[in-house]
Amino acid sequence: MLTTCIGAFPKPDFLELPDWFNIPDGPDSAEPTKSWEAALAALGDSAEDTIREASKQVMADQVEAGIDIPTDGEVKRENYIHYHCRHLEGIDFSHLTVRELRGGAYSAELPTINRPIKVRDTGFLAEDWKLAQSYTNRPVKITMPGPMTVTDTNANEYYASDKELGADIADALNKEVLALADAGCIHIQVDEPVFARKPENALDFGVENLERVFHGAPDHVVRTMHMCCGYPDRLDRLDYPKADPHAYFQIIEAVDQSSVQVVSIEDAHRHNDLSLLDRIQNTTVILGVVAISLSRVESVEEIVDRLKTALDHIDSDRLIAAPDCGLGLLGRELTRAKLKNMCKAAHQI
């Protein structure tokens, strides 16, 4: 059975860039890291070499663990959403607005959308992908935020509706998808955690805008989307308000009928009713089998058992093992231990 990661990897200690996993409020703080640009500038002439070494370490850790489809690890990003937003016109990082996010799970100061969303430049993710791909012959997956998630993580003061805003964001994201495809990237993953928080919106216009993101992508591109249920702000916090587990059941058939070829769902932190998989007839499933916010390392046997249970509901050629989500909260050593056990388990199936 194949294995992959989802997105973020713990930043190496020597890469002194802000990260939403190491700021005081944890990954729930969607406030753009104001010091990111200053920190990047502070690296000075060493920035390129330091980022290159960090990427090399992140790729080596994944390959050593046995990951078949590694990610670039989002090494350069303060978070996967606002890193992309910095390359779009219409989003003002100097004018921050307080908003509640993820169904009221938390509030944050957010960049403000105050004019039409347009592409400022393309190819920045393609460059990140090329760097990561240069360190392995395994196909590297790149990640980007989806339209609903970008909408939910910025303050809209221009568009009449989230649907209209999402359509323009989708068109802008599509330019980067096509640039990645032109560069040779095979696996492109769009992250939409807000689908699980707002399933009605996902069905109303979210899936449609997801299609716009991938519009025109060539046949060699594997269209992947990730749909997690939310991060806690620290390790081993069990009372974090995740999305309703029934949300997957509400959304999954619409995703399965779309052009998305691979869908990623979390299952380790909170097990699903795996009859969910019976509803997925066309799409490959990336199943989260190790928790990304629990310090306990899952045993190989435990992961094997869960994968075998999943195989009662889906064919083995449509199941890929992965962590629930990004790994930034775990730190390097816990991440390596969890990934090694996960790969041992998956490769036994």
N, C-alpha and C positions, 0 to 999 in steps of 0.2 A: 504494500500500500504506500502511495506517495505521501510525502510530508511537505509542509510549507510553514512559513511564519506569516503574520498578518500585516505588520507594519513596523512600528517603532521598536528599536533595540536600545538597551541601556547605552548611553554615551560613554565612551572611555574617559577615565578620570583626567587624562591629559588634554582633552578637548574642552576648553573653558568657554562653552557656549550655553546660554540659558536654555532650559528645557522645561516644559510644563510638568514633567515628573519630579523636578527638583526645586520648584518654587514653593514657597511656604504653604499655599493653599492646595497644592497637589494638582492632579490632572483635571479636577473639576473646575479649576479656575481657568476660564476661557479668556481672561484678560490677556491681551497680547503682551508678550514679554518686552517691556519698553527698553530694556537694556540689550536686546538681541543685536541690533545694528551696531551699537557702541561696542559690544563684546567682539563682534566680528571684526570691526575696525581695529580694536585693540590687539588682535592677533597679528596685525601688520603684515609684513612681508612673509611671515611664517604661516599665514592663514591657509594657503593652498596646500602646503606640505602637511600641516597638522590635520586638516580635513581628510587628506589622502591617507594618512596613517590610520586615522580613526576608521575610515571606510574599510581599509584592509583588515583591521582587527575584527570588525563586525562581520565581515564576510567569512573570515577564517573560523570564527566561533560557530557560525551556522553550518559551514561545510564540515567541520570537525564533528559536530553533533550528529550529522547525517541528514541534514535538511536537503530535500531534493529540489525545491523551488524556493531559494532564499529571497529575502527582500533587501532593498538597499539600506534598510534600518533607519531611514529618515534622519541620517546622521547630522545633516546640516540644519535641520529645521527646529525652530522653537516649539512648534506644533504643526501638525500636518495641514491644519485649516488656514491659519493666518500666514504661514509661509507662502501658500499659494495666493492668498489674497493680496499680498504685497506686489504681485505681478499683474494685478488687475486695476484698470481705471475705475473710478467711482466709489472706492472704499477709502475713507479718510482715517488714517491712523493717528492724526493729531487731534481729532475731535472724538472723544470717547463718550459713550452713552451707557448708563447703567440699565441692564435688562435682566429679567429672569430667564433661565434657560432650562432645557430638558424637562419640561413640564413642571417648572418650579423647584427642581432639585437644588438649584443654587442660583446666585446672581453674580454678575461680573460687569466690569467696564469693558465695552466692546467698541471696535471701530465702527464708524458711522457711514452708511451708504447714503450719499447725498446727491448723486447724479447717475446717469446711465452706466451700467456695467459694460465695460469693453476690455479687450485684451490690450495690455500695455506691451508685453513681449512674450514670446513663446520659446520653447526649447530649454528652459531652465531645468525641468525635470528630466529631459532627455540627457542633459549633461550629468546630472546626478546618477542616472541609470548607467551611462557609459562608464563612469568611474567605478561603480560597484561591479559591473559586468567584467571589467578588466581584471578582476581578482579571482574569477572562477569561470569554469566552462559550463557550470550549471545555469539554467535560464533564470535570470534575476527578475523578480516581480517588482513593479513600481506602484506606489499608492498615491491616491489623490482624493480630496474631499468631494462629496456629492453635492448637488444643488440645494437639497433641503437642509443639509448640515451646514453649508456656508450661510444660507439664509438665517438659520437658527443661531448662528454664532457671530453675527454682526447685527447692528441696529439699523433697521430700515427706516429712513426718513424721506424716501423719494418715491418708491413704487406703491401703486394702489393696492397690490395684493402679493402674497407670497408666491402664488402661481406665476404671475407675470415676472417677478424678480427671479424666480427659479429658472424660468425659460431663458432669460438673458445670461444667467450664470452658467447654465448648461451649454449654451452656445460658446461661451468663452472657454469652458473646460474642454469642449470638443476640439478646439484648436491645439491644446496641449496633447490630447490623445493622438491626434493625427501626427503631431511632431514626434511623439514617442514611437509611433508605428514606423514613421519614415526612418528613424534612427535604428530600427531593428528590434525594438522591445516586443516580446511575445506576450507577456503577462501584464495586463493593466488592471488594477483593482480600484474601484470607486467605493469609498467608505460612506455609508449612510446610516449611522447609528440612530438618527432622528426618525427613520422609518418605524422603529420599534416603539418610539415615544409617541409618535403621531400617526398611527396606522391609517386613520381616515384620510389625512392629507397624502400619505403615501399612495393610497389607492386613487384619490381624486386627481393628483397631478405628479406625484413623486416618481412613479414608474415611467410615466410619459417623459418626464424630463431626464430620467436616467437613460432612456433610449436616445435622447438628443445628445447626451454626452458621448455615446459610442457611435453616433451616426457617421457612416462612411468609413469606419475602421476596416481595414483589409482583413481578409479571411485568416491570415496567420496570427492575428491578435486574439488571445483568449480573453473574453469579456467577463470580468470577475467583479462581484460586488460583496461588500462586507456589511453585516448588519448585527452589531453587538447591542447589548442592553444597558451599557453604562459603566463607567469607571468609579471606584471609590476614591477617596482622597489620600488613602494610605494603605499600607499592607494590613491584612487581617482585620479589616473593618467589615463586619458581617451585616450591619444594619443599613447599608447604603441603599437608597431607594432606586432599585433598578426598574426597567420598563416592565409592563405587564407581560408575563410569559405567554398569554394568549395572543399577543400581538403577532408573533410568528405565524400562528394559524390563520390570522386575518389576512396576512400579506402574501404568504408563500406561493399560493397558486397564481397570483398575478405576476410575481417574479418568474415563476416557472414557465409561464406563457410568453414572457418577453424574450428579447434577443440575448439576455444575460446567459452565459454558459456555465458559470460557476458561482454559487452563492455560499458565503461564509456565515455560520451562525455559532453562537457560543453555547456550550453545554456543560462545561466543567464546573464553573462556579455555582451553577444552578441547573440541575438536570432538566431536560425537556421530557415531555411525553413523546417518545420517539415514534409514535404513530404519525407525528408531523412528517417524517420522512416518506411515508406512504403517499403523501400528497404531491411529492416531487417526482414527476415522471420523466422529465427531460434534462434537468439541470444537475450537474455535478455538485456535490455538497462538500464543503470544507467544514469539518466538525471540530469544535473546540474541545480538546480532551485534557488539557492542563490549564489550571486556573492562573491568571496573571496578577491576582492581587492577594494570593494566599502563600505564605512562606513554606507551607508543607509541600515537600516534593512527592508527587504522585509516583507510586511504584509502577514498574513495567507491567506487572500482573493486573493491577487495577485498570490501567489504560487498555490492555488487551481485552479485558472483560467488557469494558464499555464499547469498544470498537466492534466486538463480536455481537453485542446486543444491537448495535446500529445495523449490522449486516443482516439482521432478521427483517429489516424494513427497506433496504436499498442494496443494489448490486455493488460488488466490491470495486468495479471499474468506475463507479461514480461516487466514491468516497475518498476523501483526502483528510489526513490527520493534521491538526494544527493546535497552537495555543488558542484560548478564547479571543484574545485581542493583542494589542501591542504589549511589549515586555518591559517598558521603562521603569515600572515600579519595583521590579524584582532585583535589580542590580545584576552585575555580570555573573557571579558565581551561581546564584539561584537559577538564573536563566539557563546557564550551560547545563546544570544538573537536570532541570526539567526537560530541556530539549533532548538531551541524550536518552533519557528514559522513554520519552515519547517516540523517538525514532527507532529505538530498539523494539518497542511494542508494535509499531506500525509495520516494520519490516519483517516481523514474525508472522503477520497475517497472510 
